[in-house]
Amino acid sequence: MTAVASRTQESPAFYCAPVSTPGISDDQAETLAQLFKALADPSRIRIVSLLANAAEPVCVCELTTPLGLSQPTVSFHLKKLLQAGLLRRERRGTWAYYSLDPDALARLAETFDQGGPG
């Protein structure tokens, strides 16, 4: 029997290396799913990008023009990102200012840096 023929008769597990990292818990997966769900919209991705590049917290009114969206629409997207725990909101009088939550970003980064290559 040739080497190729003998390989096809062996179990697929023979060729598969076991996963060496513990992965994430069910609770962590649920939390991350909520984060990813909140990010699953192009406008929200753009909001996160704008906030990531802002030197200070940003008011809703400062986001409408670069996003090309109305104030109520931007507020809706900010609310979704806030509920997912990605943003911080600071009240200044009647205005709300938003910034990224560094703890949420750190949790996201940890998910992709579980001791693997890199």
C-alpha positions in Angstrom: 0.0 0.0 0.0 1.3 3.5 -0.8 1.8 6.2 1.7 -1.2 8.2 0.3 -3.4 5.2 0.5 -2.5 4.5 4.1 -3.1 8.1 5.1 -6.7 8.0 3.8 -7.5 5.0 5.9 -6.3 6.7 9.1 -8.6 8.8 11.4 -8.8 12.5 10.5 -7.8 13.2 14.1 -4.4 11.7 13.3 -3.7 14.9 11.2 -5.3 17.4 13.5 -3.3 19.1 16.2 -5.2 19.7 19.4 -6.1 23.3 20.3 -3.5 24.4 22.9 -5.2 27.5 24.2 -8.1 27.4 26.7 -10.3 29.7 24.6 -13.0 31.8 26.3 -15.8 30.9 28.6 -19.5 30.8 27.6 -20.1 34.1 29.6 -17.1 35.8 27.8 -18.5 34.6 24.4 -21.9 36.0 25.2 -20.4 39.4 26.2 -18.3 39.5 23.1 -21.2 38.5 20.9 -23.1 41.6 22.2 -20.1 43.8 21.4 -19.8 42.4 17.9 -23.6 42.8 17.4 -23.3 46.4 18.4 -20.4 46.8 15.9 -22.2 45.0 13.1 -23.3 48.3 11.5 -21.1 50.5 9.2 -22.3 53.7 10.9 -21.3 52.3 14.3 -17.9 51.3 13.0 -17.4 54.8 11.7 -18.5 56.3 15.1 -16.0 54.1 16.9 -13.3 55.1 14.4 -14.1 58.8 14.9 -14.1 58.5 18.7 -10.8 56.5 18.6 -9.2 59.4 16.8 -10.7 62.2 18.9 -8.5 63.9 21.4 -11.5 64.6 23.7 -15.0 63.3 24.3 -17.3 64.2 21.4 -20.8 65.6 21.3 -23.5 64.1 19.1 -23.7 67.3 17.1 -20.0 66.9 16.2 -20.7 63.5 14.6 -23.7 64.3 12.4 -21.7 66.0 9.6 -18.8 63.5 9.2 -21.3 60.7 9.3 -23.9 62.3 7.0 -26.6 61.3 9.5 -29.3 63.1 11.4 -28.9 63.8 15.1 -31.6 61.3 16.1 -29.9 58.6 14.0 -26.5 59.2 15.5 -28.0 59.2 19.0 -29.6 55.9 18.2 -26.3 54.4 17.2 -24.5 55.9 20.2 -27.1 54.4 22.5 -26.5 50.9 21.0 -22.7 51.3 21.5 -23.2 52.6 25.0 -25.5 49.7 25.9 -22.9 47.2 24.6 -20.4 48.8 27.0 -18.1 50.2 24.2 -18.6 53.9 25.1 -18.6 56.2 28.1 -21.0 59.1 28.3 -20.3 62.3 30.1 -23.1 64.9 30.8 -22.3 68.6 30.5 -25.4 70.5 31.1 -28.0 69.3 28.6 -25.3 67.8 26.2 -23.8 64.4 26.3 -20.3 63.7 25.3 -19.0 60.3 24.2 -15.7 58.6 24.3 -14.5 55.0 23.9 -14.3 52.9 27.0 -10.7 51.8 27.3 -11.7 48.8 29.5 -14.0 47.5 26.7 -11.3 47.9 24.1 -8.9 46.0 26.4 -11.4 43.2 26.7 -11.7 43.0 23.0 -8.0 43.0 22.5 -7.5 40.3 25.1 -9.9 38.1 23.1 -7.6 38.1 20.1 -4.4 37.9 22.1 -4.8 34.7 24.0 -1.1 33.9 24.0 -1.1 32.8 20.3 1.5 33.8 17.7 2.4 37.4 17.3 
